Amino acid sequence: MLFTIKIYTYSVLLVLGSIFKLQKAKKLFQLPTTVEIRKEIFETPQNVSAKVLKKAGTSVHVTGRENIPDEAVLYVANHQGIFDILAFLGHLGKPIGFIAKKEINKLPIIRTWMGLLNCVFIDRTDRRQSMKAINQGIENLKNGYSLVVFPEGTRSKGTALSEFKPGSLRLATKANVPIVPVTIYGTYKMLEENNGQVKGASVSMIIHEPIFPESYQSLKSAELAENLQDIVATGLPQ
């Protein structure tokens, strides 16, 4: 319990300490976007996430970074735990935003950073709002901003892989961008299997080869979702 309190306190202090850099990032966000500006805005969320994971005693081992195309992509990943987001932010090595649940939009400072990363907040209980959010995500991808989506829809809290929902893949198919499957393993050991207590873990992130539009355009949404699920599953312990 004390360790968990320590990690949460450390995280809050880091977020509070980012306020001055947030002001600078907001000014950069108003400028015509460039690769350099995106990287500069992303630097603080990346550093904060990496520091929190390190403080928690967690190591993240990434393989396959060379598979990431030099353009906007949709990363499609399994979702084992809440720390998946920090693993992506801290260790992918590329600026990214997320298709995130609306509850995160209630967190001060964090929601502003997420807005600067072109994240999209979605209310899965409101179909109309969900469609609006997906359309915003499509525009973000078309404008060159990579996004991460967890098509299981919720955390598995373990090694089991839930069925990938095809609806979220419209982000890629409508924006006509590559899809990069990613397998995350081990984040559930940090929190979900410990009754809400934080502990360190060894996390692996496997970045699989991208699937380009010319390869997936002939597939139905359900077929594409199944193919991506199968790819992601290959990176999990059998």
Secondary structure, DSSP 8 states (H G I E B T S, - for coil): -HHHHHHHHHHHHHHHHTHHHHHHHHHHHTS---HHHHHHHHHHHHHHHHHHHHHTT-EEEEE-GGGS-SS--EEEE----TTHHHHHHHHS-S--EEEEEGGGGGSTTHHHHHHHTT-EEE-TT-HHHHHHHHHHHHHHHHTT--EEE-TTSS--SSS------GGGGHHHHHHT--EEEEEEESGGGGTGGGTT-----EEEEEE---B-HHHHTTS-HHHHHHHHHHHHHTTS--
